[in-house]
Amino acid sequence: MIKIIDYGMGNLRSVQKAFEKVGCEAEITSDKEEILKGDGVVLPGVGAFKDAMDNLKDLDLIDTIYEVVDGGTPFLGICLGLQLLFSQSDEFGTTKGLDIIAGRVERFPEGLDIKVPHIGWNSLDLQGGEKLYKGLEGELFQYFVHSYHIIPEDEKVIATKTDYGIEFVSSIAKDNIWAVQFHPEKSSKQGLKILENFGRIVESKG
């Protein structure tokens, strides 16, 4: 079963329902032992980076996430769950992240002719992460809501890029980790296909 980490940030039920729609069993939990039992683990999230890190610390879930990742369990980060994987964020000052992926999180630059936050549908330019995007090699659009974007130190982890005033990294893939800036659970059939693909990754590890 896929375990969705509940740390008080975001509408977790919508992620759970989306997995269920594509035939994947998913459970929302903040229990460390239950998370560690997961065949796959999802870290979603909406909100401020510092609040999220504080919540993970208060719930004593940071070491649990490290254990999941180090153990090779398929791991999916969504939106804020992607950003938290990085070394640090510049949101409201500098906040240390989980530092699982080397890099930082920055706000979209000032002076661009764009509205921030970036809200709405946008396209993905596939660079890698083939397992997560299997069957989606044509035009691919996903739904975004964010003001900050990731800057990985190692370009090899980049799975997709997206253009919004600047070209930014919209998803990554490394070993057993996949993470996306967009919301596949809100992105119609293509988004559901991404979640289904993650479910297949989880099944193949079982």
Secondary structure, DSSP 8 states (H G I E B T S, - for coil): -EEEE-SS-S-HHHHHHHHHHTT--EEEE--HHHHHH-SEEEE---S-HHHHHHHHHHTT-HHHHHHHHHTT--EEEETHHHHTTEEEE-TTS-EE---SEEEEEEE--TTSSS-SSEEEEEE-EE-S-TTTTTT--S--EEEEEESEEEEES-GGGEEEEEESSSEEEEEEEETTEEEESS-GGGSHHHHHHHHHHHHHHHHHH-
